[in-house]
Amino acid sequence: MKCYVVDAFAENVFEGNPAAVCIMEKWTLDDTMQKIAAENNLSETAFAVKEGDGYRLRWFTPGGEIDLCGHATLATAYVIANYYEKTVNRITFQTMSGELVVLKKGELYEMDFPSRMPEEFRLTEQMVEALGVKPIETYLGRDLMFVLEREEDVQNASPDFSKLEKLSDGLGVLITAKSEKYDFVSRCFFPKLNVNEDPVCGSAHCNFIPFWAKRLEKDEMIARQLSKRGGTLYCKLAGDRVKISGSAVLYSIADLQINS
């Protein structure tokens, strides 16, 4: 089995968010895919199998399968367009979150994802203790989302991951703020999935884009994730969908020695 590692939402290697990608002829056991994801120890490993004119796509973290992942979708589209179907400009994926389409536009890959406006939620002392900073607004969708007062608060946040993991609400924890250089910035934490900080999280922008589009009164925005690696996302709200674009860079190609 070939395994590609691609830095998504990156213009150079060692930037953005690395994802492992395995394009397979047929599905292997779920347990095997989970073990591969754990062995890779990246935030996501994507597995795809050709079905008709498109692909079936699944995402595994070291801690389990998830329903949506942006950067690993971008990475998978990059691998398909560069190593499997070099003339393709439109790639369709069937996933746990429905049909996802990625368009290749020059060096950018534009993903079409569902828009997920989070709902206002109560702030607890447990949340404040886990974050190490008091947010000005709290929301809940798939993940807990906290709006911080300043961009610097997002950059300098140092949460207690053991306490984040114990929060009963939300799969992940997202923090965000308005930005001067960009439209908004963010960081994303998933200790429940054995990923303390996701360097660049595309699926989180399914929440961020409708929220900031309404707040900033604009449908097209540029976002920056302020992790150590960092990454830039070109965002657009399109009705009940969001468009998330970014570039990608190949880091490695490996042969996995799998016997099942």
Buried (B, 14 or more C-beta within 10 A) or exposed (E): BBBBBBBBBBBEBEBBBBBBBBBBEEEBEEEBBBBBBBBBEBBBBBBBBBEEEBBBBBBBBBBEBBEBBBBBBBBBBBBBBBBBEEEBEEBBBBBEBEEBBBBBEEEEBBBBBEBBBBEEBEBEEBBBEBBEBEBEBBBBBBBBBBBBBBBEBBEEBEBEBEBBBEBEBBBBBBBBBBBEEBBBBBBBBBBBBBBBBBBBBBBBBBBBBBBBBEEEEEBEBBBBBBBEBBBBBBBBBEEEBBBBBBBBBBBEEEEEEBEE
